Amino acid sequence: MAKPAEILRKFKAKDGREVILRVPDWGDVDDMLVLINSLVDEGASIVHSRKVTREEEVDWLGKTLISVEKGDSIAVCAEVEGTIVASSGLSIRSGIRDHTGEVGLIVRRDHRDLGIGTAIMETLVKWGREMGLELVVLGVFEGNDRARHVYEKLGFREVGRIPREFHRDGRYFDHVRMVLEL
């Protein structure tokens, strides 16, 4: 079971900078807020359509840290030069789905294509295996080829779509569901 601020992995990004993958802690709330809101500003393929308030981010981080401490999930953030540039998590489902986990991943625009997303996903998949999960599930926006490439490289495969689930800027996008059997 991971603890807040625990370092999970260190590596060099493709641009040579050191990346620290670790569990977030309370000191990360402002960086996490900047991260999510930068993606909203970009119009990235995420479900948020409006900026997140600090209060909302505090609430989210609090729930996330409680879940991590209970062993129901693992949260991972990527830190480069003292700034959080990516965030992800793997949540264990409950009840008759407790052999599965759901994963999500966000990476700041200026830190994509550096191997950070791949390293985070590798870390989460390894953790899922260690926890005895049998299946990891994720969703990705139709057309998010960069993210899809990372997932497929790690062995995820498309298993279905929810047509037109997402609506942004007058356009509809399918919600592509992918799985990795561990």
N, CA, C and O of each residue as an XYZ file, in Angstrom:
728
protein
N       0.848     -1.180      0.000
C       0.000      0.000      0.000
C       0.895      1.246      0.000
O       1.800      1.375      0.823
N       0.626      2.140     -0.923
C       1.422      3.369     -1.064
C       0.979      4.415     -0.042
O      -0.157      4.403      0.431
N       1.884      5.300      0.279
C       1.622      6.384      1.229
C       1.770      7.725      0.516
O       2.541      7.823     -0.438
N       1.050      8.762      0.956
C       1.208     10.095      0.355
C       2.679     10.522      0.330
O       3.408     10.347      1.307
N       3.096     11.082     -0.800
C       4.446     11.587     -1.074
C       5.473     10.486     -1.315
O       6.640     10.782     -1.573
N       5.059      9.220     -1.236
C       5.999      8.123     -1.463
C       6.494      8.152     -2.911
O       5.701      8.247     -3.848
N       7.806      8.070     -3.077
C       8.394      8.031     -4.415
C       8.300      6.603     -4.944
O       8.740      5.652     -4.297
N       7.717      6.476     -6.136
C       7.515      5.176     -6.751
C       8.576      4.848     -7.789
O       8.921      3.684     -7.995
N       9.093      5.890     -8.442
C      10.054      5.660     -9.522
C      10.690      6.985     -9.927
O      10.049      8.035     -9.877
N      11.954      6.924    -10.328
C      12.643      8.073    -10.918
C      13.210      7.624    -12.251
O      13.671      6.490    -12.388
N      13.174      8.517    -13.239
C      13.741      8.199    -14.540
C      14.024      9.488    -15.295
O      13.600     10.568    -14.885
N      14.737      9.363    -16.389
C      15.027     10.506    -17.256
C      14.005     10.524    -18.388
O      13.783      9.511    -19.053
N      13.386     11.684    -18.601
C      12.468     11.857    -19.724
C      13.282     11.889    -21.012
O      14.507     12.005    -20.978
N      12.602     11.788    -22.135
C      13.288     11.801    -23.431
C      14.072     13.088    -23.660
O      14.995     13.110    -24.475
N      13.719     14.164    -22.952
C      14.465     15.420    -23.092
C      15.605     15.536    -22.070
O      16.261     16.574    -21.989
N      15.839     14.470    -21.290
C      16.952     14.435    -20.350
C      16.637     14.905    -18.943
O      17.453     14.720    -18.040
N      15.477     15.507    -18.731
C      15.140     15.974    -17.383
C      14.704     14.806    -16.497
O      14.136     13.821    -16.968
N      14.992     14.950    -15.188
C      14.578     13.916    -14.236
C      13.080     14.031    -13.957
O      12.541     15.120    -13.764
N      12.435     12.876    -13.944
C      11.016     12.785    -13.610
C      10.891     11.941    -12.352
O      11.478     10.863    -12.256
N      10.128     12.433    -11.397
C       9.843     11.689    -10.177
C       8.373     11.302    -10.214
O       7.494     12.163    -10.265
N       8.116     10.012    -10.188
C       6.747      9.518    -10.063
C       6.519      9.220     -8.590
O       7.262      8.459     -7.970
N       5.485      9.829     -8.046
C       5.220      9.646     -6.624
C       3.734      9.775     -6.347
O       2.959     10.220     -7.194
N       3.362      9.382     -5.163
C       1.994      9.564     -4.691
C       1.841     11.033     -4.303
O       2.712     11.580     -3.626
N       0.754     11.680     -4.716
C       0.587     13.088     -4.320
C       0.360     13.231     -2.820
O       0.053     12.263     -2.125
N       0.517     14.463     -2.336
C       0.188     14.783     -0.952
C      -0.474     16.164     -0.926
O      -0.675     16.782     -1.972
N      -0.808     16.634      0.260
C      -1.544     17.897      0.380
C      -0.798     19.085     -0.203
O      -1.421     20.046     -0.656
N       0.513     19.031     -0.196
C       1.295     20.134     -0.739
C       1.176     20.283     -2.250
O       1.655     21.266     -2.814
N       0.547     19.326     -2.905
C       0.422     19.340     -4.367
C      -0.866     19.986     -4.872
O      -1.061     20.095     -6.082
N      -1.740     20.414     -3.977
C      -3.063     20.862     -4.415
C      -2.986     21.992     -5.436
O      -3.724     21.966     -6.421
N      -2.126     22.972     -5.235
C      -2.070     24.101     -6.173
C      -1.489     23.690     -7.525
O      -1.971     24.139     -8.565
N      -0.461     22.843     -7.520
C       0.080     22.336     -8.788
C      -0.955     21.500     -9.534
O      -1.078     21.597    -10.755
N      -1.692     20.688     -8.802
C      -2.720     19.856     -9.430
C      -3.822     20.731    -10.029
O      -4.354     20.429    -11.097
N      -4.152     21.798     -9.344
C      -5.161     22.732     -9.850
C      -4.680     23.390    -11.147
O      -5.442     23.504    -12.108
N      -3.434     23.815    -11.171
C      -2.865     24.406    -12.389
C      -2.878     23.378    -13.519
O      -3.212     23.707    -14.657
N      -2.513     22.128    -13.202
C      -2.479     21.070    -14.217
C      -3.851     20.859    -14.847
O      -3.980     20.917    -16.069
N      -4.865     20.619    -14.042
C      -6.188     20.336    -14.606
C      -6.725     21.540    -15.367
O      -7.315     21.384    -16.436
N      -6.528     22.732    -14.832
C      -7.048     23.917    -15.511
C      -6.290     24.238    -16.794
O      -6.858     24.842    -17.704
N      -5.022     23.846    -16.885
C      -4.291     24.030    -18.150
C      -4.897     23.149    -19.234
O      -4.929     23.530    -20.405
N      -5.377     21.974    -18.846
C      -6.016     21.076    -19.819
C      -7.383     21.599    -20.242
O      -7.775     21.459    -21.400
N      -8.111     22.202    -19.299
C      -9.393     22.824    -19.639
C      -9.154     23.961    -20.625
O      -9.847     24.064    -21.638
N      -8.174     24.818    -20.331
C      -7.847     25.933    -21.231
C      -7.470     25.448    -22.625
O      -7.822     26.075    -23.624
N      -6.760     24.339    -22.686
C      -6.311     23.774    -23.957
C      -7.471     23.178    -24.757
O      -7.380     23.049    -25.978
N      -8.560     22.816    -24.074
C      -9.632     22.081    -24.744
C      -9.249     20.633    -24.958
O      -9.685     19.999    -25.918
N      -8.420     20.107    -24.046
C      -7.920     18.731    -24.145
C      -9.074     17.733    -24.041
O     -10.186     18.077    -23.640
N      -8.781     16.516    -24.406
C      -9.763     15.430    -24.383
C      -9.956     14.909    -22.960
O      -9.542     13.800    -22.623
N     -10.592     15.734    -22.142
C     -10.928     15.371    -20.766
C     -12.396     15.689    -20.543
O     -12.999     16.414    -21.335
N     -12.975     15.161    -19.484
C     -14.404     15.367    -19.250
C     -14.731     16.733    -18.666
O     -15.882     17.165    -18.740
N     -13.756     17.425    -18.089
C     -14.011     18.761    -17.545
C     -14.197     19.760    -18.684
O     -13.410     19.793    -19.630
N     -15.235     20.562    -18.583
C     -15.466     21.578    -19.615
C     -15.318     22.993    -19.054
O     -15.357     23.974    -19.796
N     -15.150     23.082    -17.739
C     -14.933     24.386    -17.111
C     -13.812     24.248    -16.100
O     -13.510     23.155    -15.621
N     -13.199     25.386    -15.785
C     -12.098     25.362    -14.828
C     -12.577     24.871    -13.465
O     -13.714     25.109    -13.056
N     -11.687     24.192    -12.788
C     -11.935     23.655    -11.461
C     -11.554     24.714    -10.444
O     -10.532     25.382    -10.602
N     -12.365     24.880     -9.397
C     -12.029     25.822     -8.336
C     -11.053     25.161     -7.362
O     -10.923     23.937     -7.331
N     -10.381     25.976     -6.578
C      -9.464     25.425     -5.586
C     -10.220     24.547     -4.596
O      -9.729     23.491     -4.196
N     -11.413     24.984     -4.200
C     -12.222     24.193     -3.273
C     -12.538     22.810     -3.863
O     -12.463     21.802     -3.159
N     -12.886     22.767     -5.138
C     -13.173     21.485     -5.798
C     -11.921     20.616     -5.850
O     -11.999     19.403     -5.657
N     -10.771     21.227     -6.107
C      -9.521     20.468     -6.173
C      -9.138     19.938     -4.796
O      -8.667     18.807     -4.680
N      -9.333     20.735     -3.758
C      -9.070     20.286     -2.384
C      -9.962     19.090     -2.060
O      -9.500     18.108     -1.480
N     -11.242     19.172     -2.435
C     -12.180     18.078     -2.187
C     -11.728     16.816     -2.927
O     -11.700     15.730     -2.347
N     -11.372     16.962     -4.216
C     -10.925     15.813     -5.009
C      -9.667     15.197     -4.407
O      -9.591     13.979     -4.247
N      -8.679     16.029     -4.071
C      -7.426     15.509     -3.537
C      -7.659     14.819     -2.189
O      -7.060     13.779     -1.913
N      -8.515     15.384     -1.364
C      -8.825     14.754     -0.083
C      -9.414     13.365     -0.264
O      -8.995     12.420      0.405
N     -10.378     13.235     -1.156
C     -10.988     11.923     -1.431
C      -9.961     10.961     -2.008
O      -9.943      9.779     -1.666
N      -9.115     11.470     -2.878
C      -8.073     10.634     -3.487
C      -7.116     10.107     -2.428
O      -6.809      8.915     -2.411
N      -6.640     10.981     -1.543
C      -5.681     10.559     -0.521
C      -6.302      9.571      0.461
O      -5.629      8.644      0.911
N      -7.572      9.757      0.798
C      -8.262      8.801      1.672
C      -8.331      7.438      0.999
O      -8.076      6.415      1.634
N      -8.674      7.421     -0.284
C      -8.755      6.169     -1.033
C      -7.398      5.462     -1.089
O      -7.323      4.241     -0.955
N      -6.334      6.234     -1.288
C      -4.981      5.664     -1.315
C      -4.634      5.070      0.050
O      -4.121      3.954      0.132
N      -4.913      5.810      1.108
C      -4.578      5.336      2.455
C      -5.365      4.086      2.831
O      -4.871      3.258      3.597
N      -6.575      3.933      2.310
C      -7.394      2.747      2.564
C      -6.967      1.561      1.706
O      -7.398      0.434      1.951
N      -6.126      1.803      0.704
C      -5.700      0.736     -0.194
C      -6.672      0.465     -1.317
O      -6.566     -0.558     -1.993
N      -7.628      1.370     -1.530
C      -8.620      1.202     -2.594
C      -8.143      1.747     -3.936
O      -8.786      1.528     -4.963
N      -7.023      2.450     -3.927
C      -6.501      3.020     -5.171
C      -5.040      3.379     -4.993
O      -4.488      3.354     -3.893
N      -4.442      3.712     -6.118
C      -3.105      4.300     -6.121
C      -3.213      5.553     -6.976
O      -3.817      5.532     -8.049
N      -2.639      6.620     -6.508
C      -2.581      7.865     -7.275
C      -1.116      8.139     -7.564
O      -0.254      7.934     -6.709
N      -0.844      8.599     -8.766
C       0.531      8.873     -9.176
C       0.573     10.249     -9.818
O      -0.258     10.580    -10.663
N       1.549     11.044     -9.406
C       1.797     12.304    -10.096
C       3.245     12.289    -10.583
O       4.113     11.642     -9.998
N       3.470     13.014    -11.657
C       4.821     13.136    -12.207
C       5.310     14.540    -11.921
O       4.650     15.526    -12.246
N       6.477     14.612    -11.307
C       7.079     15.895    -10.951
C       8.348     16.101    -11.787
O       9.230     15.244    -11.838
N       8.407     17.255    -12.433
C       9.583     17.638    -13.210
C       9.995     19.027    -12.735
O       9.202     19.968    -12.773
N      11.238     19.145    -12.291
C      11.778     20.420    -11.814
C      10.857     21.085    -10.784
O      10.636     22.295    -10.817
N      10.327     20.261     -9.867
C       9.512     20.773     -8.773
C       8.064     21.081     -9.107
O       7.344     21.622     -8.268
N       7.619     20.749    -10.317
C       6.249     21.041    -10.740
C       5.541     19.761    -11.165
O       6.132     18.913    -11.833
N       4.275     19.623    -10.776
C       3.467     18.478    -11.184
C       3.047     18.686    -12.641
O       2.415     19.688    -12.977
N       3.409     17.721    -13.505
C       3.116     17.841    -14.936
C       2.189     16.749    -15.445
O       1.772     16.783    -16.603
N       1.860     15.783    -14.600
C       0.954     14.709    -14.984
C       0.348     14.110    -13.722
O       0.918     14.188    -12.633
N      -0.819     13.513    -13.903
C      -1.514     12.901    -12.778
C      -2.298     11.701    -13.288
O      -2.824     11.714    -14.401
N      -2.367     10.684    -12.474
C      -3.071      9.478    -12.862
C      -3.491      8.726    -11.615
O      -3.066      9.038    -10.503
N      -4.323      7.743    -11.822
C      -4.728      6.906    -10.711
C      -5.338      5.617    -11.199
O      -5.840      5.530    -12.320
N      -5.289      4.617    -10.344
C      -5.921      3.326    -10.591
C      -6.779      3.020     -9.392
O      -6.278      2.854     -8.280
N      -8.083      2.947     -9.621
C      -9.037      2.682     -8.541
C      -9.556      1.262     -8.651
O      -9.981      0.823     -9.720
N      -9.516      0.556     -7.546
C     -10.055     -0.796     -7.505
C     -11.566     -0.702     -7.396
O     -12.099      0.004     -6.539
N     -12.240     -1.413     -8.262
C     -13.698     -1.435     -8.208
C     -14.153     -2.307     -7.048
O     -13.357     -3.051     -6.475
N     -15.426     -2.216     -6.704
C     -15.917     -2.943     -5.536
C     -16.934     -4.007     -5.939
O     -17.328     -4.119     -7.100
N     -17.340     -4.777     -4.943
C     -18.357     -5.805     -5.146
C     -17.884     -6.894     -6.084
O     -16.754     -7.372     -5.985
N     -18.761     -7.282     -6.995
C     -18.428     -8.381     -7.899
C     -17.447     -7.970     -8.989
O     -17.082     -8.779     -9.843
N     -17.015     -6.691     -8.957
C     -15.998     -6.211     -9.901
C     -14.673     -5.915     -9.195
O     -13.843     -5.180     -9.729
N     -14.467     -6.477     -8.001
C     -13.269     -6.141     -7.236
C     -11.978     -6.743     -7.792
O     -10.908     -6.565     -7.210
N     -12.074     -7.441     -8.899
C     -10.885     -7.958     -9.588
C     -10.453     -7.008    -10.712
O      -9.519     -7.299    -11.459
N     -11.146     -5.871    -10.819
C     -10.857     -4.915    -11.889
C     -10.482     -3.553    -11.316
O     -10.839     -3.208    -10.190
N      -9.756     -2.797    -12.122
C      -9.394     -1.434    -11.752
C      -9.692     -0.497    -12.905
O      -9.672     -0.901    -14.067
N      -9.968      0.750    -12.578
C     -10.253      1.793    -13.578
C      -9.125      2.813    -13.505
O      -8.759      3.269    -12.421
N      -8.580      3.167    -14.657
C      -7.449      4.075    -14.705
C      -7.791      5.322    -15.516
O      -8.588      5.275    -16.454
N      -7.173      6.431    -15.133
C      -7.277      7.684    -15.870
C      -5.917      8.356    -15.863
O      -5.112      8.122    -14.961
N      -5.653      9.192    -16.864
C      -4.339      9.805    -16.996
C      -4.475     11.169    -17.652
O      -5.199     11.322    -18.635
N      -3.770     12.174    -17.099
C      -3.654     13.485    -17.739
C      -2.192     13.907    -17.722
O      -1.476     13.681    -16.747
N      -1.760     14.528    -18.823
C      -0.391     15.009    -18.959
C      -0.447     16.416    -19.541
O      -1.139     16.660    -20.529
N       0.278     17.328    -18.929
C       0.325     18.706    -19.409
C       0.876     18.751    -20.833
O       1.784     17.995    -21.179
N       0.330     19.628    -21.642
C       0.657     19.712    -23.063
C       2.167     19.752    -23.322
O       2.662     19.031    -24.188
N       2.893     20.579    -22.588
C       4.319     20.743    -22.848
C       5.185     19.613    -22.286
O       6.412     19.695    -22.325
N       4.553     18.564    -21.764
C       5.290     17.413    -21.244
C       4.842     16.100    -21.891
O       5.140     15.019    -21.383
N       4.134     16.200    -22.997
C       3.727     15.001    -23.731
C       4.857     14.555    -24.657
O       5.753     15.331    -24.989
N       4.795     13.308    -25.059
C       5.788     12.712    -25.972
C       7.187     12.654    -25.368
O       8.182     12.637    -26.092
N       7.260     12.624    -24.033
C       8.543     12.523    -23.340
C       8.690     11.196    -22.594
O       9.700     10.964    -21.929
N       7.685     10.326    -22.702
C       7.723      9.040    -22.013
C       7.101      9.061    -20.634
O       7.099      8.046    -19.937
N       6.572     10.207    -20.229
C       6.002     10.328    -18.878
C       4.716      9.527    -18.752
O       4.546      8.783    -17.786
N       3.811      9.667    -19.709
C       2.547      8.928    -19.666
C       2.777      7.427    -19.687
O       2.130      6.678    -18.955
N       3.707      6.992    -20.534
C       4.020      5.564    -20.603
C       4.561      5.069    -19.268
O       4.149      4.011    -18.792
N       5.476      5.816    -18.655
C       6.050      5.406    -17.370
C       4.988      5.337    -16.278
O       5.005      4.429    -15.447
N       4.072      6.289    -16.279
C       2.992      6.265    -15.285
C       2.122      5.024    -15.491
O       1.807      4.312    -14.537
N       1.743      4.774    -16.733
C       0.885      3.620    -17.004
C       1.593      2.310    -16.650
O       0.966      1.403    -16.103
N       2.885      2.198    -16.951
C       3.639      1.001    -16.570
C       3.621      0.813    -15.055
O       3.466     -0.304    -14.562
N       3.779      1.912    -14.327
C       3.762      1.862    -12.866
C       2.404      1.403    -12.353
O       2.330      0.577    -11.443
N       1.331      1.933    -12.931
C      -0.013      1.547    -12.496
C      -0.321      0.095    -12.826
O      -0.922     -0.609    -12.014
N       0.080     -0.360    -14.001
C      -0.156     -1.754    -14.382
C       0.604     -2.687    -13.439
O       0.063     -3.701    -12.998
N       1.853     -2.345    -13.132
C       2.644     -3.150    -12.191
C       1.956     -3.203    -10.831
O       1.854     -4.267    -10.219
N       1.486     -2.049    -10.365
C       0.797     -1.998     -9.073
C      -0.463     -2.856     -9.123
O      -0.746     -3.596     -8.181
N      -1.227     -2.762    -10.222
C      -2.436     -3.567    -10.366
C      -2.150     -5.057    -10.279
O      -2.884     -5.807     -9.635
N      -1.068     -5.478    -10.938
C      -0.684     -6.900    -10.868
C      -0.347     -7.297     -9.430
O      -0.782     -8.342     -8.945
N       0.435     -6.451     -8.757
C       0.828     -6.742     -7.374
C      -0.381     -6.809     -6.449
O      -0.370     -7.549     -5.465
N      -1.414     -6.046     -6.757
C      -2.630     -6.045     -5.938
C      -3.570     -7.195     -6.305
O      -4.610     -7.374     -5.670
N      -3.212     -7.964     -7.316
C      -4.027     -9.108     -7.692
C      -5.167     -8.792     -8.647
O      -6.065     -9.612     -8.839
N      -5.135     -7.614     -9.242
C      -6.175     -7.294    -10.220
C      -6.018     -8.194    -11.439
O      -4.917     -8.640    -11.760
N      -7.130     -8.450    -12.108
C      -7.126     -9.279    -13.304
C      -7.415     -8.479    -14.560
O      -7.124     -8.934    -15.666
N      -7.983     -7.292    -14.402
C      -8.403     -6.497    -15.554
C      -8.278     -5.014    -15.215
O      -8.681     -4.581    -14.135
N      -7.719     -4.240    -16.141
C      -7.654     -2.792    -16.000
C      -8.466     -2.194    -17.148
O      -8.303     -2.575    -18.307
N      -9.344     -1.253    -16.802
C     -10.274     -0.646    -17.749
C      -9.981      0.845    -17.832
O      -9.627      1.474    -16.835
N     -10.131      1.404    -19.030
C      -9.996      2.851    -19.172
C     -10.879      3.341    -20.303
O     -11.361      2.561    -21.124
N     -11.080      4.642    -20.328
C     -11.824      5.275    -21.409
C     -10.982      6.359    -22.036
O     -10.201      7.025    -21.357
N     -11.144      6.535    -23.337
C     -10.390      7.546    -24.059
C     -11.313      8.170    -25.098
O     -12.156      7.489    -25.682
N     -11.148      9.463    -25.324
C     -11.928     10.159    -26.341
C     -11.572      9.618    -27.726
O     -10.400      9.403    -28.036
N     -12.574      9.405    -28.535
C     -12.354      9.120    -29.951
C     -11.466     10.237    -30.525
O     -11.711     11.419    -30.281
N     -10.460      9.860    -31.271
C      -9.574     10.852    -31.869
C      -8.367     11.213    -31.029
O      -7.483     11.920    -31.513
N      -8.294     10.749    -29.773
C      -7.114     11.019    -28.947
C      -6.070      9.942    -29.250
O      -5.813      9.045    -28.448
N      -5.481     10.068    -30.438
C      -4.559      9.048    -30.931
C      -3.283      8.944    -30.115
O      -2.716      7.858    -29.997
N      -2.822     10.046    -29.551
C      -1.594     10.042    -28.740
C      -1.790      9.157    -27.511
O      -0.953      8.302    -27.226
N      -2.880      9.354    -26.787
C      -3.148      8.540    -25.597
C      -3.389      7.085    -25.999
O      -2.886      6.160    -25.361
N      -4.147      6.905    -27.042
C      -4.461      5.549    -27.491
C      -3.180      4.781    -27.851
O      -3.071      3.588    -27.569
N      -2.233      5.457    -28.463
C      -0.952      4.822    -28.807
C      -0.243      4.315    -27.544
O       0.277      3.199    -27.523
N      -0.229      5.132    -26.508
C       0.400      4.725    -25.244
C      -0.295      3.483    -24.702
O       0.368      2.520    -24.317
N      -1.623      3.497    -24.669
C      -2.367      2.370    -24.109
C      -2.146      1.096    -24.914
O      -1.935      0.024    -24.346
N      -2.196      1.215    -26.230
C      -2.006      0.031    -27.075
C      -0.589     -0.520    -26.950
O      -0.395     -1.735    -26.990
N       0.403      0.357    -26.800
C       1.792     -0.065    -26.622
C       1.926     -0.943    -25.376
O       2.769     -1.840    -25.335
N       1.105     -0.689    -24.374
C       1.156     -1.452    -23.121
C       0.244     -2.672    -23.142
O       0.171     -3.411    -22.161
N      -0.453     -2.886    -24.258
C      -1.281     -4.083    -24.390
C      -2.775     -3.873    -24.245
O      -3.537     -4.836    -24.340
N      -3.218     -2.651    -24.018
C      -4.655     -2.395    -23.949
C      -5.266     -2.596    -25.336
O      -4.619     -2.364    -26.358
N      -6.520     -3.030    -25.347
C      -7.233     -3.192    -26.613
C      -8.640     -2.613    -26.485
O      -9.246     -2.627    -25.413
N      -9.132     -2.111    -27.594
C     -10.494     -1.565    -27.614
C     -11.493     -2.703    -27.502
O     -11.368     -3.728    -28.172
N     -12.496     -2.504    -26.635
C     -13.549     -3.519    -26.478
C     -14.936     -2.970    -26.761
O     -15.907     -3.725    -26.804
N     -15.037     -1.663    -26.954
C     -16.343     -1.089    -27.257
C     -16.312      0.420    -27.259
O     -15.312      1.052    -26.918
N     -17.448      0.978    -27.658
C     -17.601      2.430    -27.728
C     -18.988      2.810    -27.240
O     -19.964      2.084    -27.432
N     -19.040      3.956    -26.612
C     -20.327      4.574    -26.296
C     -20.450      5.739    -27.274
O     -19.771      6.755    -27.126
N     -21.317      5.588    -28.273
C     -21.392      6.619    -29.321
C     -21.840      7.965    -28.769
O     -22.773      8.051    -27.971
N     -21.154      9.012    -29.213
C     -21.546     10.391    -28.947
C     -21.683     10.725    -27.459
O     -22.465     11.604    -27.098
N     -20.949     10.052    -26.612
C     -21.086     10.317    -25.169
C     -20.559     11.690    -24.781
O     -21.075     12.314    -23.854
N     -19.534     12.166    -25.483
C     -18.942     13.457    -25.156
C     -19.367     14.499    -26.179
O     -19.426     14.222    -27.377
N     -19.666     15.714    -25.688
C     -20.070     16.816    -26.568
C     -19.264     18.046    -26.188
O     -19.313     18.518    -25.052
N     -18.518     18.557    -27.166
C     -17.681     19.730    -26.912
C     -17.618     20.551    -28.194
O     -17.431     20.018    -29.288
N     -17.778     21.851    -28.029
C     -17.644     22.782    -29.157
C     -18.498     22.377    -30.355
O     -18.058     22.464    -31.502
N     -19.715     21.937    -30.077
C     -20.643     21.598    -31.147
C     -20.389     20.260    -31.823
O     -21.048     19.928    -32.808
N     -19.434     19.486    -31.299
C     -19.105     18.185    -31.893
C     -19.315     17.080    -30.867
O     -19.161     17.293    -29.665
N     -19.666     15.904    -31.359
C     -19.799     14.723    -30.516
C     -18.596     13.806    -30.721
O     -18.024     13.734    -31.809
N     -18.225     13.104    -29.642
C     -17.113     12.167    -29.690
C     -17.550     10.868    -29.016
O     -18.250     10.891    -28.004
N     -17.139      9.752    -29.578
C     -17.381      8.464    -28.942
C     -16.467      8.313    -27.730
O     -15.362      8.854    -27.692
N     -16.947      7.579    -26.761
C     -16.150      7.197    -25.599
C     -15.632      5.791    -25.886
O     -16.395      4.826    -25.849
N     -14.361      5.677    -26.167
C     -13.748      4.383    -26.498
C     -13.331      3.701    -25.204
O     -12.596      4.275    -24.401
N     -13.801      2.478    -25.005
C     -13.456      1.711    -23.811
C     -12.370      0.704    -24.177
O     -12.470     -0.001    -25.181
N     -11.330      0.649    -23.344
C     -10.194     -0.237    -23.569
C      -9.909     -1.038    -22.309
O     -10.190     -0.586    -21.199
N      -9.346     -2.234    -22.487
C      -9.019     -3.086    -21.347
C      -7.639     -3.715    -21.526
O      -7.139     -3.876    -22.639
N      -7.057     -4.057    -20.406
C      -5.825     -4.838    -20.364
C      -6.067     -5.977    -19.394
O      -6.375     -5.755    -18.223
N      -5.924     -7.201    -19.888
C      -6.052     -8.369    -19.015
C      -4.685     -8.644    -18.418
O      -3.701     -8.822    -19.137
N      -4.636     -8.675    -17.076
C      -3.352     -8.868    -16.375
C      -3.063    -10.337    -16.141
O      -2.029    -10.678    -15.567
